[in-house]
Amino acid sequence: MRGLGALGFHLIGEAVFWLKSLHRLDFVCFFLVFIFGLEYGINKGVSSINCN
């Protein structure tokens, strides 16, 4: 469990590093595309489940 927490902190540190190194506009565009793709995938998955 301790290792998992350390891994989580490491990933958070990596995310902060990448956020600081990327341009804000580029990150916002990537974030919007990621969220849109995620919602599309979830909606498509839910609709396919409902069809079955």
SEFIZA-3560 file (N, C-alpha, C; in Angstrom, 3 decimals):
REM SEFIZA-3560
<numar><xx>0.838</xx><yy>-1.196</yy><zz>0.000</zz><atom>N</atom></numar>
<numar><xx>0.000</xx><yy>0.000</yy><zz>0.000</zz><atom>CA</atom></numar>
<numar><xx>0.873</xx><yy>1.245</yy><zz>0.000</zz><atom>C</atom></numar>
<numar><xx>1.983</xx><yy>1.169</yy><zz>0.724</zz><atom>N</atom></numar>
<numar><xx>2.891</xx><yy>2.303</yy><zz>0.776</zz><atom>CA</atom></numar>
<numar><xx>3.474</xx><yy>2.582</yy><zz>-0.611</zz><atom>C</atom></numar>
<numar><xx>3.790</xx><yy>1.501</yy><zz>-1.341</zz><atom>N</atom></numar>
<numar><xx>4.338</xx><yy>1.667</yy><zz>-2.687</zz><atom>CA</atom></numar>
<numar><xx>3.334</xx><yy>2.316</yy><zz>-3.625</zz><atom>C</atom></numar>
<numar><xx>2.063</xx><yy>1.954</yy><zz>-3.453</zz><atom>N</atom></numar>
<numar><xx>1.020</xx><yy>2.526</yy><zz>-4.294</zz><atom>CA</atom></numar>
<numar><xx>0.905</xx><yy>4.028</yy><zz>-4.044</zz><atom>C</atom></numar>
<numar><xx>0.986</xx><yy>4.435</yy><zz>-2.773</zz><atom>N</atom></numar>
<numar><xx>0.936</xx><yy>5.861</yy><zz>-2.449</zz><atom>CA</atom></numar>
<numar><xx>2.120</xx><yy>6.605</yy><zz>-3.043</zz><atom>C</atom></numar>
<numar><xx>3.303</xx><yy>5.990</yy><zz>-2.971</zz><atom>N</atom></numar>
<numar><xx>4.496</xx><yy>6.619</yy><zz>-3.540</zz><atom>CA</atom></numar>
<numar><xx>4.348</xx><yy>6.760</yy><zz>-5.049</zz><atom>C</atom></numar>
<numar><xx>3.781</xx><yy>5.741</yy><zz>-5.680</zz><atom>N</atom></numar>
<numar><xx>3.561</xx><yy>5.796</yy><zz>-7.124</zz><atom>CA</atom></numar>
<numar><xx>2.585</xx><yy>6.918</yy><zz>-7.468</zz><atom>C</atom></numar>
<numar><xx>1.535</xx><yy>7.072</yy><zz>-6.656</zz><atom>N</atom></numar>
<numar><xx>0.565</xx><yy>8.137</yy><zz>-6.884</zz><atom>CA</atom></numar>
<numar><xx>1.211</xx><yy>9.510</yy><zz>-6.786</zz><atom>C</atom></numar>
<numar><xx>2.048</xx><yy>9.710</yy><zz>-5.758</zz><atom>N</atom></numar>
<numar><xx>2.739</xx><yy>10.990</yy><zz>-5.607</zz><atom>CA</atom></numar>
<numar><xx>3.675</xx><yy>11.228</yy><zz>-6.780</zz><atom>C</atom></numar>
<numar><xx>4.335</xx><yy>10.178</yy><zz>-7.251</zz><atom>N</atom></numar>
<numar><xx>5.250</xx><yy>10.302</yy><zz>-8.390</zz><atom>CA</atom></numar>
<numar><xx>4.482</xx><yy>10.720</yy><zz>-9.639</zz><atom>C</atom></numar>
<numar><xx>3.316</xx><yy>10.099</yy><zz>-9.863</zz><atom>N</atom></numar>
<numar><xx>2.516</xx><yy>10.432</yy><zz>-11.040</zz><atom>CA</atom></numar>
<numar><xx>2.013</xx><yy>11.866</yy><zz>-10.957</zz><atom>C</atom></numar>
<numar><xx>1.628</xx><yy>12.309</yy><zz>-9.761</zz><atom>N</atom></numar>
<numar><xx>1.181</xx><yy>13.691</yy><zz>-9.579</zz><atom>CA</atom></numar>
<numar><xx>2.330</xx><yy>14.646</yy><zz>-9.890</zz><atom>C</atom></numar>
<numar><xx>3.532</xx><yy>14.303</yy><zz>-9.410</zz><atom>N</atom></numar>
<numar><xx>4.703</xx><yy>15.131</yy><zz>-9.694</zz><atom>CA</atom></numar>
<numar><xx>4.988</xx><yy>15.198</yy><zz>-11.183</zz><atom>C</atom></numar>
<numar><xx>4.872</xx><yy>14.058</yy><zz>-11.870</zz><atom>N</atom></numar>
<numar><xx>5.082</xx><yy>14.033</yy><zz>-13.318</zz><atom>CA</atom></numar>
<numar><xx>4.042</xx><yy>14.910</yy><zz>-14.013</zz><atom>C</atom></numar>
<numar><xx>2.781</xx><yy>14.822</yy><zz>-13.576</zz><atom>N</atom></numar>
<numar><xx>1.719</xx><yy>15.613</yy><zz>-14.188</zz><atom>CA</atom></numar>
<numar><xx>1.991</xx><yy>17.100</yy><zz>-14.009</zz><atom>C</atom></numar>
<numar><xx>2.412</xx><yy>17.492</yy><zz>-12.803</zz><atom>N</atom></numar>
<numar><xx>2.717</xx><yy>18.902</yy><zz>-12.537</zz><atom>CA</atom></numar>
<numar><xx>3.870</xx><yy>19.363</yy><zz>-13.418</zz><atom>C</atom></numar>
<numar><xx>4.888</xx><yy>18.507</yy><zz>-13.564</zz><atom>N</atom></numar>
<numar><xx>6.031</xx><yy>18.853</yy><zz>-14.413</zz><atom>CA</atom></numar>
<numar><xx>5.587</xx><yy>19.095</yy><zz>-15.848</zz><atom>C</atom></numar>
<numar><xx>4.742</xx><yy>18.198</yy><zz>-16.368</zz><atom>N</atom></numar>
<numar><xx>4.279</xx><yy>18.348</yy><zz>-17.749</zz><atom>CA</atom></numar>
<numar><xx>3.381</xx><yy>19.572</yy><zz>-17.892</zz><atom>C</atom></numar>
<numar><xx>2.553</xx><yy>19.844</yy><zz>-16.897</zz><atom>N</atom></numar>
<numar><xx>1.692</xx><yy>21.025</yy><zz>-16.963</zz><atom>CA</atom></numar>
<numar><xx>2.528</xx><yy>22.289</yy><zz>-17.036</zz><atom>C</atom></numar>
<numar><xx>3.599</xx><yy>22.336</yy><zz>-16.254</zz><atom>N</atom></numar>
<numar><xx>4.454</xx><yy>23.520</yy><zz>-16.243</zz><atom>CA</atom></numar>
<numar><xx>5.228</xx><yy>23.657</yy><zz>-17.544</zz><atom>C</atom></numar>
<numar><xx>5.588</xx><yy>22.538</yy><zz>-18.170</zz><atom>N</atom></numar>
<numar><xx>6.414</xx><yy>22.593</yy><zz>-19.367</zz><atom>CA</atom></numar>
<numar><xx>5.592</xx><yy>22.849</yy><zz>-20.633</zz><atom>C</atom></numar>
<numar><xx>4.305</xx><yy>22.516</yy><zz>-20.610</zz><atom>N</atom></numar>
<numar><xx>3.468</xx><yy>22.730</yy><zz>-21.788</zz><atom>CA</atom></numar>
<numar><xx>2.915</xx><yy>24.147</yy><zz>-21.805</zz><atom>C</atom></numar>
<numar><xx>2.614</xx><yy>24.626</yy><zz>-23.010</zz><atom>N</atom></numar>
<numar><xx>1.936</xx><yy>25.918</yy><zz>-23.119</zz><atom>CA</atom></numar>
<numar><xx>0.501</xx><yy>25.723</yy><zz>-22.653</zz><atom>C</atom></numar>
<numar><xx>-0.048</xx><yy>26.734</yy><zz>-21.996</zz><atom>N</atom></numar>
<numar><xx>-1.389</xx><yy>26.609</yy><zz>-21.426</zz><atom>CA</atom></numar>
<numar><xx>-2.428</xx><yy>26.326</yy><zz>-22.514</zz><atom>C</atom></numar>
<numar><xx>-2.347</xx><yy>27.007</yy><zz>-23.631</zz><atom>N</atom></numar>
<numar><xx>-3.341</xx><yy>26.825</yy><zz>-24.695</zz><atom>CA</atom></numar>
<numar><xx>-3.284</xx><yy>25.411</yy><zz>-25.250</zz><atom>C</atom></numar>
<numar><xx>-2.066</xx><yy>24.908</yy><zz>-25.459</zz><atom>N</atom></numar>
<numar><xx>-1.917</xx><yy>23.544</yy><zz>-25.969</zz><atom>CA</atom></numar>
<numar><xx>-2.534</xx><yy>22.546</yy><zz>-24.997</zz><atom>C</atom></numar>
<numar><xx>-2.310</xx><yy>22.768</yy><zz>-23.701</zz><atom>N</atom></numar>
<numar><xx>-2.854</xx><yy>21.842</yy><zz>-22.705</zz><atom>CA</atom></numar>
<numar><xx>-4.378</xx><yy>21.896</yy><zz>-22.694</zz><atom>C</atom></numar>
<numar><xx>-4.941</xx><yy>23.103</yy><zz>-22.777</zz><atom>N</atom></numar>
<numar><xx>-6.402</xx><yy>23.236</yy><zz>-22.765</zz><atom>CA</atom></numar>
<numar><xx>-7.004</xx><yy>22.517</yy><zz>-23.968</zz><atom>C</atom></numar>
<numar><xx>-6.379</xx><yy>22.679</yy><zz>-25.146</zz><atom>N</atom></numar>
<numar><xx>-6.876</xx><yy>21.994</yy><zz>-26.346</zz><atom>CA</atom></numar>
<numar><xx>-6.815</xx><yy>20.484</yy><zz>-26.155</zz><atom>C</atom></numar>
<numar><xx>-5.696</xx><yy>20.000</yy><zz>-25.636</zz><atom>N</atom></numar>
<numar><xx>-5.542</xx><yy>18.561</yy><zz>-25.406</zz><atom>CA</atom></numar>
<numar><xx>-6.576</xx><yy>18.072</yy><zz>-24.397</zz><atom>C</atom></numar>
<numar><xx>-6.778</xx><yy>18.870</yy><zz>-23.333</zz><atom>N</atom></numar>
<numar><xx>-7.719</xx><yy>18.485</yy><zz>-22.281</zz><atom>CA</atom></numar>
<numar><xx>-9.141</xx><yy>18.393</yy><zz>-22.832</zz><atom>C</atom></numar>
<numar><xx>-9.534</xx><yy>19.385</yy><zz>-23.644</zz><atom>N</atom></numar>
<numar><xx>-10.878</xx><yy>19.379</yy><zz>-24.215</zz><atom>CA</atom></numar>
<numar><xx>-11.073</xx><yy>18.182</yy><zz>-25.137</zz><atom>C</atom></numar>
<numar><xx>-10.067</xx><yy>17.888</yy><zz>-25.960</zz><atom>N</atom></numar>
<numar><xx>-10.159</xx><yy>16.736</yy><zz>-26.862</zz><atom>CA</atom></numar>
<numar><xx>-10.252</xx><yy>15.444</yy><zz>-26.056</zz><atom>C</atom></numar>
<numar><xx>-9.460</xx><yy>15.357</yy><zz>-24.981</zz><atom>N</atom></numar>
<numar><xx>-9.464</xx><yy>14.159</yy><zz>-24.139</zz><atom>CA</atom></numar>
<numar><xx>-10.833</xx><yy>13.959</yy><zz>-23.500</zz><atom>C</atom></numar>
<numar><xx>-11.399</xx><yy>15.030</yy><zz>-22.929</zz><atom>N</atom></numar>
<numar><xx>-12.705</xx><yy>14.940</yy><zz>-22.275</zz><atom>CA</atom></numar>
<numar><xx>-13.786</xx><yy>14.588</yy><zz>-23.294</zz><atom>C</atom></numar>
<numar><xx>-13.732</xx><yy>15.230</yy><zz>-24.479</zz><atom>N</atom></numar>
<numar><xx>-14.722</xx><yy>14.947</yy><zz>-25.521</zz><atom>CA</atom></numar>
<numar><xx>-14.639</xx><yy>13.482</yy><zz>-25.937</zz><atom>C</atom></numar>
<numar><xx>-13.434</xx><yy>12.987</yy><zz>-26.143</zz><atom>N</atom></numar>
<numar><xx>-13.246</xx><yy>11.591</yy><zz>-26.531</zz><atom>CA</atom></numar>
<numar><xx>-13.722</xx><yy>10.646</yy><zz>-25.447</zz><atom>C</atom></numar>
<numar><xx>-13.460</xx><yy>11.001</yy><zz>-24.193</zz><atom>N</atom></numar>
<numar><xx>-13.865</xx><yy>10.156</yy><zz>-23.073</zz><atom>CA</atom></numar>
<numar><xx>-15.389</xx><yy>10.085</yy><zz>-22.990</zz><atom>C</atom></numar>
<numar><xx>-16.052</xx><yy>11.236</yy><zz>-23.094</zz><atom>N</atom></numar>
<numar><xx>-17.514</xx><yy>11.249</yy><zz>-23.032</zz><atom>CA</atom></numar>
<numar><xx>-18.111</xx><yy>10.513</yy><zz>-24.223</zz><atom>C</atom></numar>
<numar><xx>-17.501</xx><yy>10.679</yy><zz>-25.404</zz><atom>N</atom></numar>
<numar><xx>-17.998</xx><yy>9.982</yy><zz>-26.597</zz><atom>CA</atom></numar>
<numar><xx>-17.881</xx><yy>8.470</yy><zz>-26.409</zz><atom>C</atom></numar>
<numar><xx>-16.749</xx><yy>8.034</yy><zz>-25.878</zz><atom>N</atom></numar>
<numar><xx>-16.538</xx><yy>6.608</yy><zz>-25.648</zz><atom>CA</atom></numar>
<numar><xx>-17.522</xx><yy>6.062</yy><zz>-24.626</zz><atom>C</atom></numar>
<numar><xx>-17.770</xx><yy>6.823</yy><zz>-23.564</zz><atom>N</atom></numar>
<numar><xx>-18.713</xx><yy>6.382</yy><zz>-22.529</zz><atom>CA</atom></numar>
<numar><xx>-20.125</xx><yy>6.317</yy><zz>-23.105</zz><atom>C</atom></numar>
<numar><xx>-20.520</xx><yy>7.360</yy><zz>-23.847</zz><atom>N</atom></numar>
<numar><xx>-21.860</xx><yy>7.375</yy><zz>-24.433</zz><atom>CA</atom></numar>
<numar><xx>-22.031</xx><yy>6.235</yy><zz>-25.428</zz><atom>C</atom></numar>
<numar><xx>-21.002</xx><yy>5.977</yy><zz>-26.227</zz><atom>N</atom></numar>
<numar><xx>-21.073</xx><yy>4.893</yy><zz>-27.207</zz><atom>CA</atom></numar>
<numar><xx>-21.167</xx><yy>3.551</yy><zz>-26.485</zz><atom>C</atom></numar>
<numar><xx>-20.405</xx><yy>3.400</yy><zz>-25.403</zz><atom>N</atom></numar>
<numar><xx>-20.446</xx><yy>2.158</yy><zz>-24.636</zz><atom>CA</atom></numar>
<numar><xx>-21.808</xx><yy>1.953</yy><zz>-23.995</zz><atom>C</atom></numar>
<numar><xx>-22.376</xx><yy>3.014</yy><zz>-23.434</zz><atom>N</atom></numar>
<numar><xx>-23.686</xx><yy>2.911</yy><zz>-22.784</zz><atom>CA</atom></numar>
<numar><xx>-24.758</xx><yy>2.589</yy><zz>-23.815</zz><atom>C</atom></numar>
<numar><xx>-24.699</xx><yy>3.236</yy><zz>-24.990</zz><atom>N</atom></numar>
<numar><xx>-25.711</xx><yy>2.987</yy><zz>-26.016</zz><atom>CA</atom></numar>
<numar><xx>-25.624</xx><yy>1.555</yy><zz>-26.526</zz><atom>C</atom></numar>
<numar><xx>-24.401</xx><yy>1.023</yy><zz>-26.660</zz><atom>N</atom></numar>
<numar><xx>-24.256</xx><yy>-0.355</yy><zz>-27.132</zz><atom>CA</atom></numar>
<numar><xx>-24.779</xx><yy>-1.333</yy><zz>-26.082</zz><atom>C</atom></numar>
<numar><xx>-24.601</xx><yy>-0.994</yy><zz>-24.810</zz><atom>N</atom></numar>
<numar><xx>-25.119</xx><yy>-1.851</yy><zz>-23.738</zz><atom>CA</atom></numar>
<numar><xx>-26.650</xx><yy>-1.830</yy><zz>-23.763</zz><atom>C</atom></numar>
<numar><xx>-27.235</xx><yy>-0.655</yy><zz>-23.983</zz><atom>N</atom></numar>
<numar><xx>-28.689</xx><yy>-0.543</yy><zz>-24.031</zz><atom>CA</atom></numar>
<numar><xx>-29.259</xx><yy>-1.303</yy><zz>-25.221</zz><atom>C</atom></numar>
<numar><xx>-28.532</xx><yy>-1.311</yy><zz>-26.345</zz><atom>N</atom></numar>
<numar><xx>-29.006</xx><yy>-2.033</yy><zz>-27.532</zz><atom>CA</atom></numar>
<numar><xx>-29.052</xx><yy>-3.530</yy><zz>-27.251</zz><atom>C</atom></numar>
<numar><xx>-28.108</xx><yy>-4.016</yy><zz>-26.469</zz><atom>N</atom></numar>
<numar><xx>-28.099</xx><yy>-5.441</yy><zz>-26.152</zz><atom>CA</atom></numar>
<numar><xx>-29.116</xx><yy>-5.721</yy><zz>-25.055</zz><atom>C</atom></numar>
//
